[in-house]
Amino acid sequence: KVTEIEFADLVKQQIDNLASRWDLSEIDLRVDVAQNQPFYSDDSKLRVILGNLLNNACQFQKDYSDSKQVRIRIVVEEDQALISIADNGVGIEEKYRADVFNLFQRATQKSVGSGLG
């Protein structure tokens, strides 16, 4: 179902949802949304995508780091939205990088997920 997307609201809702499950107080979380025009897409699929990316960015932070960071940047131009999420977490080992975008693949045993994130 395609609807108008307000990315600032969508990201805030996803962060609020994440904060109900994770302690975000130790993470420097910064959001930058540049949307000056309407954008239309499938709201529920964008929620799943953002939710998975944010969950992974928070879940896989380094346990004993003093500077945990997650950055979200969304730029809407014409008929596209560029969504960037960066963190300084544990990363993905080189041997898993080629397969990480395949369905049901996990890059760590720390996760108990399905590999759909």
Secondary structure as GFF3:
##gff-version 3
##sequence-region A 1 117
A	DSSP	beta_strand	2	4	.	.	.	ID=ss1
A	DSSP	alpha_helix	7	19	.	.	.	ID=ss2
A	DSSP	beta_strand	27	34	.	.	.	ID=ss3
A	DSSP	beta_strand	40	42	.	.	.	ID=ss4
A	DSSP	alpha_helix	43	59	.	.	.	ID=ss5
A	DSSP	beta_strand	68	77	.	.	.	ID=ss6
A	DSSP	beta_strand	80	87	.	.	.	ID=ss7
A	DSSP	alpha_helix	94	97	.	.	.	ID=ss8
###
